[in-house]
Amino acid sequence: MEFDVPALITGGASGLGAATARALAARGAKVALLDVNLDAATALAAELGGIGLKCDVTSEDSVTAALAAAEAAHGPARILVNCAGIGNAARTVSKKGPFPLDLFNRVIQVNLVGTFNMIRLAAARMVELEIMGEERGVIINTASVAAFEGQIGQAAYSASKAGVAGMTLPVARDLAQYAVRVMTIAPGLFLTPMLQGLPEESQRSLGAQVPFPARLGHPTEYAKLAVHIVENAMLNGETIRLDGAIRMAPR
Ligand SMILES: NC(=O)c1ccc[n+]([C@@H]2O[C@H](COP(=O)([O-])OP(=O)(O)OC[C@H]3O[C@@H](n4cnc5c(N)ncnc54)[C@H](O)[C@@H]3O)[C@@H](O)[C@H]2O)c1
């Protein structure tokens, strides 16, 4: 896919999504940042010559409105990068009792259902477009290494990310007839606001667990892979680990 097309980035206000928005905009994409944090999305969008839109990926109405607004501003999107996500930590059973079901549901709703909600609604628009080169569009999702090695307390998060990895191939197969590709990136430990909140010593010790390079990943390194996926048409239906060979231990 060419870069000078309209692109949607969910969670684009922060972390991996923000870095991807910067990288795509630098290559000529018209970026729309869809985020529940409208202030941060608008501020970054202004810097990138794009548009910031308030959007809750779990809501059909909210996503439909954001897609319409993005299309009105930039034309129909051919790139969707799903970075919106949340984490939580609770054990299946703890001294406080069983894992609160509403907490479990919330993580599944945002990370898994929200990702699919974006895919289905954005893809419904992409399939109506003219073919550009040999494809109509490309969709990139964000799982996590926790999809494969969830740690203690990550039952909900791991299940949500395993769901994202698991739907990558069937969704790619569904959309193949429309020349729309679907890929997923499974990051290891990246230095985003989530981990920036930790003391430097904790950041260092987390980074030291990575075989090579023994450090946290930079959001720009996620963005570089997203950029490569956009331009390499043979990448489809696969989840790529981006993790410096880390395999998470139980805790
Ligand atoms: N940082 C890491 O080490 C790491 C590792 C593996 C996977 N991931 C995944 O990468 C993605 C991005 O993570 P990040 O570290 O950049 O986090 P982040 O918190 O910096 O950014 C996430 C963004 O998503 C937005 N968001 C949350 N819920 C939303 C919703 N319902 N609708 C729309 N936007 C919503 C937030 O406002 C925020 O701007 C997440 O899915 C996360 O699970 C991150």
The ligand as an SDF file (V2000), in Angstrom:
LIG
                    3D

 44 48  0  0  0  0  0  0  0  0999 V2000
    3.6740   -0.8020   25.9080 N   0  0  0  0  0  0  0  0  0  0  0  0
    3.8800   -2.0960   25.8810 C   0  0  0  0  0  0  0  0  0  0  0  0
    4.8920   -2.5840   26.3930 O   0  0  0  0  0  0  0  0  0  0  0  0
    2.9110   -3.0130   25.1780 C   0  0  0  0  0  0  0  0  0  0  0  0
    3.2650   -4.3590   25.0570 C   0  0  0  0  0  0  0  0  0  0  0  0
    2.3950   -5.2330   24.4160 C   0  0  0  0  0  0  0  0  0  0  0  0
    1.1940   -4.7630   23.9220 C   0  0  0  0  0  0  0  0  0  0  0  0
    0.8780   -3.4570   24.0530 N   0  0  0  0  0  0  0  0  0  0  0  0
   -0.4100   -3.0250   23.4940 C   0  0  0  0  0  0  0  0  0  0  0  0
   -0.1970   -1.9560   22.6060 O   0  0  0  0  0  0  0  0  0  0  0  0
   -1.3360   -1.1090   22.5840 C   0  0  0  0  0  0  0  0  0  0  0  0
   -0.8830    0.3230   22.8400 C   0  0  0  0  0  0  0  0  0  0  0  0
   -0.2830    0.3500   24.1200 O   0  0  0  0  0  0  0  0  0  0  0  0
    0.5140    1.6140   24.6740 P   0  0  0  0  0  0  0  0  0  0  0  0
    1.5810    1.0600   25.5550 O   0  0  0  0  0  0  0  0  0  0  0  0
    0.8180    2.5220   23.5700 O   0  0  0  0  0  0  0  0  0  0  0  0
   -0.6120    2.1860   25.6710 O   0  0  0  0  0  0  0  0  0  0  0  0
   -1.0700    3.6980   25.9590 P   0  0  0  0  0  0  0  0  0  0  0  0
   -1.8670    3.6140   27.2150 O   0  0  0  0  0  0  0  0  0  0  0  0
    0.0900    4.6240   25.8840 O   0  0  0  0  0  0  0  0  0  0  0  0
   -2.0410    4.0350   24.7310 O   0  0  0  0  0  0  0  0  0  0  0  0
   -3.2890    3.4270   24.6020 C   0  0  0  0  0  0  0  0  0  0  0  0
   -4.2450    4.4560   24.0530 C   0  0  0  0  0  0  0  0  0  0  0  0
   -5.5140    3.8080   23.8590 O   0  0  0  0  0  0  0  0  0  0  0  0
   -6.5260    4.7020   24.2620 C   0  0  0  0  0  0  0  0  0  0  0  0
   -7.7330    3.9430   24.6020 N   0  0  0  0  0  0  0  0  0  0  0  0
   -7.9680    3.1810   25.7050 C   0  0  0  0  0  0  0  0  0  0  0  0
   -9.1990    2.6750   25.6600 N   0  0  0  0  0  0  0  0  0  0  0  0
   -9.7880    3.1210   24.5150 C   0  0  0  0  0  0  0  0  0  0  0  0
  -11.0650    2.9470   23.9150 C   0  0  0  0  0  0  0  0  0  0  0  0
  -12.0210    2.2170   24.5090 N   0  0  0  0  0  0  0  0  0  0  0  0
  -11.2970    3.5530   22.7160 N   0  0  0  0  0  0  0  0  0  0  0  0
  -10.3470    4.3050   22.1290 C   0  0  0  0  0  0  0  0  0  0  0  0
   -9.1330    4.5240   22.6610 N   0  0  0  0  0  0  0  0  0  0  0  0
   -8.8500    3.9310   23.8290 C   0  0  0  0  0  0  0  0  0  0  0  0
   -5.9430    5.4520   25.4370 C   0  0  0  0  0  0  0  0  0  0  0  0
   -6.6100    6.6810   25.6840 O   0  0  0  0  0  0  0  0  0  0  0  0
   -4.4940    5.6590   24.9940 C   0  0  0  0  0  0  0  0  0  0  0  0
   -4.3290    6.8700   24.3050 O   0  0  0  0  0  0  0  0  0  0  0  0
   -2.3000   -1.6660   23.6300 C   0  0  0  0  0  0  0  0  0  0  0  0
   -3.2500   -2.4780   22.9740 O   0  0  0  0  0  0  0  0  0  0  0  0
   -1.4080   -2.5130   24.5150 C   0  0  0  0  0  0  0  0  0  0  0  0
   -2.1230   -3.5650   25.1200 O   0  0  0  0  0  0  0  0  0  0  0  0
    1.7030   -2.5650   24.6800 C   0  0  0  0  0  0  0  0  0  0  0  0
  1  2  1  0
  2  3  2  0
  2  4  1  0
  4  5  1  0
  4 44  2  0
  5  6  2  0
  6  7  1  0
  7  8  2  0
  8  9  1  0
  8 44  1  0
  9 10  1  0
  9 42  1  0
 10 11  1  0
 11 12  1  0
 11 40  1  0
 12 13  1  0
 13 14  1  0
 14 15  2  0
 14 16  1  0
 14 17  1  0
 17 18  1  0
 18 19  2  0
 18 20  1  0
 18 21  1  0
 21 22  1  0
 22 23  1  0
 23 24  1  0
 23 38  1  0
 24 25  1  0
 25 26  1  0
 25 36  1  0
 26 27  1  0
 26 35  1  0
 27 28  2  0
 28 29  1  0
 29 30  1  0
 29 35  2  0
 30 31  1  0
 30 32  2  0
 32 33  1  0
 33 34  2  0
 34 35  1  0
 36 37  1  0
 36 38  1  0
 38 39  1  0
 40 41  1  0
 40 42  1  0
 42 43  1  0
M  CHG  2   8   1  16  -1
M  END
$$$$
